[in-house]
């Protein structure tokens, strides 16, 4: 029972941290603020995480792990077009489902550091991702197009200007932009 309660506390802690990071930024959120919002002591926060950096990395980790799965699944597709389609669909879906965190990825230096640390740990992940979008021996145009696609979808999906859009409208709009950028026809559903 204690393990279940500890895991529930950890889950609530990460959810609370994400909310506070969204409101105040990583730098503007203290461990005490997280503890107060949860109604626990600061020692209870320290039981789960030793530093705010650990909390930040743990907030970002599930989304990064999910993205890595999308990349691996995309690489398993037979044609480059199918790989791009799979990656685009998965990336857009991820951005839409995790809008608050994606907005932080793009705007908060604390989250950006955590993401960069995770990506550097797996340089091959970054290479696999770019290879799908830019090809195995990319030229400058291919690399820039891949970067514009990833950054643009993430930035647009997490921006306050689209916060009022429902998930399906945002998903279809981001997919449409991504397909145009890669000259991929709209797929029939």
Beta strands, then each sheet from edge to edge (+ up, - down):
end
